[in-house]
Amino acid sequence: MCTARLLSVVVVACGCAMRVMAAEPDKQKPLERIDGCILVENRWNDGDTFRAKLPDGREESFRLYFVDAPELKTRLLDRNDDARAYFEIDADALANLAKEAANLTKEQLAAPFTIYTRWRPVFGSNRYYGFVITADGADLSALLVSRGVAAIRGPRNKAPDGRRPDAYLASLNELEKQAKEQALGGWKR
């Protein structure tokens, strides 16, 4: 009986290891750099999600790595509950923060920008995770955090400048600390 149980554990473990190994090449796929992207007006654009026209003419939707801005519109009733708790603000303040984040992103993406993506789909949607560098060289995720309009959370990846996720996260945490000290965005009291 012990041998049969041990054998079943080994079989399950091998199956899990094979699934992990099969997924590994995707994680190692390098970020693709796409210059000259143009913001496309879309009702679902907000602080961390937007539609872009790529140089080849395709339109795709992207969601930023590492950050989560409050939702302007959502189909999930509890999506903004997490944001309210993160910033410790009420629903009215959160609605204003969502607008502030969306306006900042729209303003920063008014000129052609660069997207870095591995074409990893956002769960259950037709969006892809990515990093954005604005026309003037700013990292959009870092900018949103530095202005206090986005929480630090979500999928992580090696940054376009080569920083490991933990180093990039440390820099975001420092930006958030400064935004809190300056009472910016959602950190206003």
N, C-alpha and C positions, 0 to 999 in steps of 0.2 A: 504494500500500500504506500509506504514512504517513497519507494522507487517510482511508482506511477505518478505520485503528486510532484516529485522532484522533476520528472521528465516533462510534465505539463507546464511547470514553471519555466523550465529551460526553453521549451517551444514558444511560449508566450513572450519571454524575454528576447529570444532571437527574432521573432516577428516584429517586436517593437523596435529593436535595434536596426532591422532592415528598413523599416519605415523612416526612422531617423536618418539613416545613411542615404536613402533615396531622396529625402528632402534637402540634404546638405548642399548639393550643387546649386540650388536656387539661392541659398543664403550667401554663397560665394560669388554669385553673379555680380559683376561690377556695376556701379551706378552708371546709367547712360546720361550723358549731358545733352540737353536740348536747348540751344540758344534761340533767341528771337521769338519767344512765345508771346501771345497776345491774349489779354483777358477777354473773355466772352461773357456778356451779360447773361445771367441765369438766375431764376428765382431761388435756387438752392445755394448760391454763393453766400458765404459768410466769412468769418475771420480765418478759419482753418481749412475751408473747402472752397474750391472755385473751378470754373470751367475755363479751358484755355484752347486757343487755336494754335496748333503746332506749325512749324515752317512748311511741312508737307501738305498742309491744308486740312488735316484731320482735326476734329475737336474731341478733347478728352477731359474728364473731370479728375481732379487731384485733391488729396487730403494730406496735410503736412505731417511729417514725422514729429514725434516728441511733444507736440502741443495739442491742446484741446480748448478752443474758444467757445464761449456760450453760443447756443444755437439761436439763430433768428427765427427759424421755423423748424419744427420737428414733428414727426409722426409718433415719437415715443414720449409718453407723458413724463417719464422720470429722467430724461436726458439732462435737463437743466437742474434737477435736484442735486446732482453731483457738483455742478458748477456753483450753485448757491452755497453748498456746504464748504467747498474749497475756499471760496472768497469770503464766506461768512456774511453774505448780504441777502437782502430780501428780493422778492420777485421783480419789483419795479427797478431796483438798482441793477439787477441782472439783465433785464431787458435793455436798459441803457448801455450796459457793458457789451452786450451782443452787438448793438448798433455801432458802438465805438470800435470794436474789433473788426467788424465788416467794413466800416468806412476806412480804417487804417489799411486793410488789405487792398481794398479797391484803389486807394490813393497810391499805394506802393507799387501796384501792378498796372498803373496807367501807362507806363512806357514798357517796351518789350523787355522781357525778363528771361532768366534761365531756370529750367527745371532739371533736377537730377532725380532719376527714378530707376528702380529695378523692375518696374511694371508689376509690382506685387499688388494684387487687388485688395481693396478694403472689403472686409467680410460682408458677403451678401450684396454687393453693389457693383456698379460699373465704374467705380472710382479707383485710382491708383495712389499709393503712398509716394511721397516725394519731398524733396527739399527745394526751396526756391531762393534764388539770389536775384535781388532786384536790379534794375538798370544802373543804380548807383553803387552796387556791390554789397548791399545789406542782406543778411540772412533773415528771411521773413519770420521764421520760427523764433529766432533770438529777439527780433524786433518786437514781436507780439508779447513775449514774456517781459522784455525790458519796459514796456509801456503798461504792464499790469493788466492786459486784456485777454490773456490765455493762461490756462493751467498747464503745468508740466506733467504730461501723462500721454500715454499712447505708445504705439510701436516705436521701437528704436532701431537705429541702423548706424553703420559707420558713416560719418559725415563726409560731404564732398571734399573737404580739405584734408581728409585722411584721418581725422581724430576718431579714436575708438568711441563707442557709445558712452562709456562711463566718463570719459574726458569731456565729451560734448555735454552730457548731462550736468557735470560739475559746473561748466560755464553757464548753463541755463539757470542752475540753482543760484549762482552768484548774481546773475541779472535779476532774478526774482527777489532776492534779498534786498538789492538796491531799490527796486520798484516799491517794495514794502516800506523801506525807510523813507522814501520820497512820497509815500501815499499816492501812488499813481494808479489809474484805472480802478480795478476792483479792490484795491488796497486802501482806498479813501475811507476814512472813518468819520 
